Amino acid sequence: MDFNFSSEQYLLRDAARDLFSAIAGPAGARSAYREKSAVVERLRGPLAEQGMLGAGVPEEQGGSALSPLDMALIFEASGAALLPFPLLETYVAARALSRRPASPRQERLGPALAAGGETATVAWGSPDGLWTGAGVQAVGSGPVRLYGRRTFVPYAAAATVVVMPVEWKQAGGIALVLVDPRAAGTEMVALESLDGSYPLYALEFHGAVLADDAVIGYGRELFEEMRITAWSALASEALGAAEQAFSATVEYVKVREQFGQPVGRFQAVKHTAADDYLLVESARVANRYAAWAISQGGAEAELYAALAKAYASDTARTVTSDAIQLHGGIGYTWDSDMHLYFKRGWRIAAELGTPVQIREKMARVVLDGATPRRVGAPVGGGDA
């Protein structure tokens, strides 16, 4: 079985690299520290023109319907370029919208996302910090109102629509819905983020009305599928950031001299670089298989996506930390780009579960015989 990427996938990667390096990179990430979510307005047009925002949108709605395997190299490129845009959230939101028969509103949203007329994000976090579907309750009928809080909503201030799970007892458990972050009865609260180029918010709901056509589907499976796809995408982003930091560090130790010779000749530096290279290449293999498993829709998709996310997170934290060390005193300064990759890697490692949390979750699947999620399987009508 050939797990290598196709020539078309490599062409997509090259196009993404060229675009992301032109509109982002360390300079773009630094500007995002100042602009916060406002940076989205500047990047939306170029990304839409190159078809990046329609990657998860069905072809009949003007998108390209790229698979997670197609997107793996693109997310690597976005991680390497420190892209300050909710590209991952736009992709997984569009895929969620395409999973069930869409309402007229949702059919309009797909083309709007692809064209850049709308910006989507996902309310990932529950108030307990465990990344579950808890936190917001849907109450009543005619109208249905929302009460509660969701945290870790990236770029919420720039988003026009948020995909969010809600607890809905009358509907049988959990529903995945679309909400307007600026609707009456909704409060947006800025949160502190380690990665200043990735602004985070909390959304608090005080009786906001849920529109009749806002429901994407019912059942915990929909939110879990989004998380599985996001694990794989985050793993690719982590790999991209780690590889870029590693490459820059290798070039630096070739020219930085100490005691009359490049520091790259010292055995301790060589050993660290060799260890980091092994981590990067091992993460690449794990990521590729996870993206393939999700694209195939097999029962092992959840397990391997989780393992890829955990391993790539550890890789990003280790490699970016070593990059700062190998840059010496300059590595600790704001002027160095290394802290940007360090913060990106550590933020990704915490998002949607730390490596420890994810490994514990998967250990229960393997050891206790729990049923892993089959991505792409028919979605039931109740809570799972």
Order of alpha helices (4+ residues) and beta strands (2+ residues): alpha-alpha-alpha-alpha-alpha-alpha-beta-beta-beta-beta-beta-beta-beta-beta-alpha-beta-beta-alpha-alpha-alpha-alpha
